[in-house]
Amino acid sequence: MRILFPTSIFYPSQAGGPANSVYFLAKELVKQGMEVFVFTTTIGINDLSKIKINEWNSVDGMNVYYSDRYWKHIPYNKILISDIPKVNLFHFSSFFDPFNLYFMILAKKRGTTCIISPRGELLDAPLKLKKRKKRIFLKNYFVKFLFKNAILHVTSDEEEGFVKEIYSNYFNKQLESRRTIFKVTNMLDNNLFSYENKSENKKDYKYILYLGRISRKKNIELLIEVYSKLDIDKNIKLFIAGNINEDIKYGQELKNKVKNLNLENRIIFSEKSIEGKEKEDLYYNAELFVTTTRSENFGMVILESLIRKTPVVTTKGTPWEELNRRQCGYWVDMELNSIKSAIENYFSLSDDEKNKMKEKGFKLAKEFSSEKLINEYVNMYRNVLNQ
């Protein structure tokens, strides 16, 4: 089986969850004997010295093309004529990214089956961002022509419900479970479980960590407000890791908020996306990971934190009720007092109670290993091709 993943971000980029989730999946598919191709860009990659740009690279057995140009600047013939091999499946990792349109056209031209993973884009909260543009997109005849017969892949029950509703309302199509829509969760590379921390990047202070995109969807202003009201040790800082220039206006709003709250010495911005060992150490050495996101279809950062034995506080905008059930974190309402109480509760625990929580989180993360989940993806691809 030959599969192509068109995605505007891909490992080593850390510009969003799909950069890692697609990488973990593609890497594991190679081990299953599949031929994998990835066409991507250099967005979010800090160090380009080890990448051959505008040509095919061999990455962990995959064939990866890193283009230095984004969708509207990539030559038409580059995708539709010369550089894309024939494959059995196209697997997309976004619904609204214009980068996909070239490949959707190519798929139609070749008669190749398409699978789309919306990655939470069709949930209620994300749809409200740039609402008018997204509605125009969904109502466009050409979009319906390209997208209507694609197979949908989701990672949670909530996302499945929203995706079915969108297809019913805009595409006049009823998606059937295990036929035209499949639910399979994201997974972690098995190698991540053998990580050893040597503290090369250990901070000289304790900190609560947020790591991810600097985006309004992530609701970071609420996290800053919560932090300003916490009744905990004032020496515990808040470290916000992410590319502050991803949304310059929003990033400046966050900095202004920190300044207005007189927290410039206690809230630290990394200013840039964090990769590799530095990222792993940042998780490992954090006291607690907190995300106040408005909406997530999955939330790879939550798994990445648990695997580093760092407990998590997250909102009900994520599908992580399991944190409460397994007693390895807090899944709370997306409002200040609920988040504040959860963080304060964690810091009131004894060291023994914290350690038990960390071990339970690690045990939960292991259920999402590639070893356990790869067969579900392989079966999905086979079912799609056999229809």
Secondary structure, 3 states (H helix, E strand, C coil): CEEEEECCCCCCCCCCHHHHHHHHHHHHHHHCCCEEEEEEECCCCCCCCCCCCCCEEEECCEEEEEECCCHHHCCHHHHHHHCCCCCCEEEECCCCCCHHHHHHHHHHHHCCEEEECCCCCCCHHHHHCCHHHHHHHHHCHHHHHHHCCCEEEECCHHHHHHHHHHHHHHCCCCCCECCCEEECCCCECHHHHHCCCCCCCCCCCCEEEEECCCCHHHCHHHHHHHHHHCCCCCCCEEEEECCCCCCHHHHHHHHHHHHHCCCCCCEEECCCCCCHHHHHHHHHHCCEEEECCCCCCCCHHHHHHHCCCCCEEEECCCCCCHHHHCCCEEEECCCHHHHHHHHHHHHCCCHHHHHHHHHHHHHHHHCCEHHHHHHHHHHHHHHHHHC
